[in-house]
């Protein structure tokens, strides 16, 4: 009788623990229609003056918020000096903050999001402190669709730039992008290749 009681208790404990273990090991592979998770995204902006910029990392949080980092956002020349806005090189040496925003589903496997960043100059003229004058705000709007088994996505992205008063300062830019879900690998498992999204077609 005692052995049966211990066996029953062990079985109940295993049942109670199983869901948390399953959730802890969830890599999003079952999310056929849910983008929640981390994604590596490849994009192409026609005429982009920043050479070879083509990747970003974006996280769709369960609560409906977004965070994103883009290749090259923190690169700058620490010896640069501020230029007047009339100078053709005024846009050089601009640093972008990580993007933050919100998202929601728009259909069974479709979604939309809006992100915002702060772009600013970073320059020093000794003995003055660093100058971090605002360059512009950039609003990034996305519409997307999950493909395959929910581990890939196709996106259309639109960028709009605003000044410090919130007024649009130039035309919008639109471009396509492709994404792949960042897979969870639990050690000792570790793949020797990384899933890279294909180059988007215009």
C-alpha positions in Angstrom: 0.0 0.0 0.0 2.8 2.4 0.9 4.6 1.6 -2.4 1.5 2.4 -4.3 1.0 5.7 -2.5 4.6 6.7 -3.2 4.2 5.8 -6.9 1.0 7.8 -7.1 2.7 10.8 -5.5 5.6 10.5 -7.9 3.2 10.4 -10.9 1.4 13.5 -9.7 4.7 15.3 -9.2 5.7 14.4 -12.8 2.4 15.6 -14.2 2.7 18.9 -12.3 6.3 19.5 -13.5 5.8 18.4 -17.1 4.0 21.6 -18.4 6.7 23.9 -17.0 9.5 21.8 -18.6 7.6 21.8 -21.9 7.2 25.6 -21.8 10.8 26.1 -20.8 11.9 24.2 -23.9 9.5 25.9 -26.3 11.3 27.4 -29.3 8.2 28.6 -31.0 8.2 25.8 -33.6 4.4 25.2 -33.0 3.5 28.9 -33.5 2.1 28.5 -37.0 0.2 31.8 -36.7 2.0 33.7 -33.8 5.2 35.7 -34.4 6.0 36.0 -30.7 9.7 35.3 -30.3 13.1 36.4 -31.7 13.8 36.8 -35.5 16.7 37.4 -37.7 15.5 39.6 -40.6 17.2 40.4 -43.9 16.2 43.5 -45.8 17.2 45.6 -48.8 16.8 49.4 -49.0 17.3 50.6 -52.6 19.9 53.4 -52.7 20.9 52.9 -49.0 23.9 55.2 -48.4 25.1 52.9 -45.6 26.9 50.2 -47.5 26.3 46.5 -46.8 23.6 47.1 -44.1 21.2 44.2 -44.5 20.3 42.6 -41.1 18.3 43.3 -38.1 17.2 41.4 -35.0 13.6 41.9 -33.8 11.7 40.5 -30.8 7.9 40.2 -30.8 7.0 40.2 -27.1 4.0 38.4 -25.8 2.4 41.5 -24.4 2.3 43.3 -27.8 5.6 45.3 -27.6 8.5 45.2 -30.0 12.3 45.7 -29.7 14.7 45.8 -32.6 18.4 46.3 -33.3 19.7 47.1 -36.8 23.2 46.4 -38.2 25.3 49.5 -37.9 23.2 51.4 -35.4 26.0 52.1 -33.0 28.9 52.8 -35.4 30.4 56.3 -35.2 33.7 58.2 -35.5 34.6 59.5 -32.0 36.8 62.2 -33.5 33.9 63.6 -35.7 32.9 67.3 -35.3 29.4 68.7 -35.7 28.6 70.0 -39.2 26.0 72.6 -40.1 22.7 71.2 -41.5 23.5 72.8 -44.8 26.7 70.7 -45.2 26.2 67.7 -47.6 27.9 65.5 -45.1 25.6 66.5 -42.2 24.0 63.0 -42.2 27.3 61.3 -41.5 28.2 59.9 -38.1 24.6 59.5 -37.0 23.9 57.0 -34.3 20.6 55.3 -34.0 19.1 54.0 -30.7 17.5 50.6 -30.7 14.0 50.7 -31.9 11.0 50.1 -29.6 7.3 49.7 -30.5 4.1 47.8 -30.5 2.5 45.1 -32.6 -0.7 43.2 -33.1 -2.2 40.3 -35.2 -4.3 41.4 -38.1 -5.4 37.9 -39.3 -4.8 34.2 -38.8 -1.1 34.4 -39.8 -0.6 38.2 -40.4 0.5 41.0 -38.2 1.4 44.7 -38.1 3.8 46.8 -36.0 5.1 50.3 -35.5 8.6 51.1 -34.0 10.4 54.3 -33.3 14.1 55.2 -32.9 16.1 58.3 -32.0 18.9 59.3 -34.4 21.5 61.7 -33.2 25.0 63.0 -33.8 27.8 62.1 -31.4 30.7 64.5 -31.6 33.2 66.1 -29.3 35.2 69.4 -29.6 37.5 69.5 -26.5 37.2 70.8 -23.9 33.4 70.8 -24.5 31.3 67.8 -23.4 29.9 65.4 -26.0 27.3 66.9 -28.4 24.4 64.6 -29.0 22.1 66.9 -31.0 19.0 65.2 -32.5 19.3 64.3 -36.2 15.8 62.9 -36.6 13.2 60.4 -35.4 12.5 57.4 -37.6 9.1 55.6 -37.5 9.2 52.1 -38.9 5.9 50.4 -39.9 5.7 46.8 -40.8 3.1 44.4 -42.1 4.0 40.7 -42.2 2.9 37.2 -42.8 4.2 34.0 -41.3 5.2 31.3 -43.8 6.3 27.7 -43.9 5.5 26.2 -40.4 5.6 29.6 -38.6 9.4 29.7 -38.6 9.7 32.2 -41.5 8.1 35.5 -42.3 7.8 37.9 -45.2 7.6 41.6 -44.4 6.9 45.0 -46.1 8.6 47.8 -44.3 8.0 51.6 -44.5 10.2 54.3 -42.9 9.2 57.8 -42.2 11.4 60.5 -40.7 10.4 63.4 -38.4 12.1 66.4 -36.9 12.1 67.4 -33.2 8.7 69.0 -33.6 7.2 65.7 -34.9 6.8 67.0 -38.5 7.6 64.7 -41.4 10.8 65.9 -43.1 11.1 63.8 -46.3 9.4 61.1 -48.4 8.7 57.6 -47.0 10.9 54.7 -48.0 9.4 51.2 -48.6 11.3 47.9 -49.0 10.7 44.1 -48.5 12.3 41.9 -45.9 12.5 38.2 -45.0 12.8 36.7 -41.5 13.6 33.4 -39.8 12.8 32.5 -36.3 15.8 32.3 -33.9 15.7 28.6 -32.8 16.2 27.6 -29.2 19.1 25.2 -28.8 19.6 23.6 -25.4 23.2 22.4 -24.6 24.7 20.1 -25.3 22.8 20.5 -28.6 24.3 23.1 -30.8 24.0 23.4 -34.6 27.1 24.2 -36.7 25.0 26.3 -39.1 22.8 29.4 -38.6 19.5 29.8 -40.4 19.9 33.0 -42.6 16.8 34.5 -44.3 17.0 34.7 -48.1 17.6 38.0 -49.8 14.2 39.7 -50.4 13.1 40.4 -53.9 11.9 43.9 -54.7 
